[in-house]
Amino acid sequence: MFQHPDMPDFDEGDGDKCKAWLAEQGLIVAMVSLESAEPAIADRYFESHDPNCSYWEPERPEGEGWFCLAIHDTDDGPVCWWARREVTP
């Protein structure tokens, strides 16, 4: 659906590789699911049987520096990965 151009293509089952890449980049990730979106938006997506979810605006986590790293489909519908650099004390 979408991924940041600097993010490598990971295959299903590459969870450890993805976690390692995120750590190398100094990124933390917060996941937001379309399934937990406003009911009208979630219903529109799941009832349409259409993979287009471009009308969905995933809620950005609180705090500064978040950017959309990826939006991809899962068995439970689309999810958005928000990412930001780890804050060091």
Secondary structure, DSSP 8 states (H G I E B T S, - for coil): -EE-TTS----TT-HHHHHHHHHHHTEEEEEEEGGGS-HHHHHHHHHHT----TT------SSS--EEEEEE--TTS-EEEEEEE----
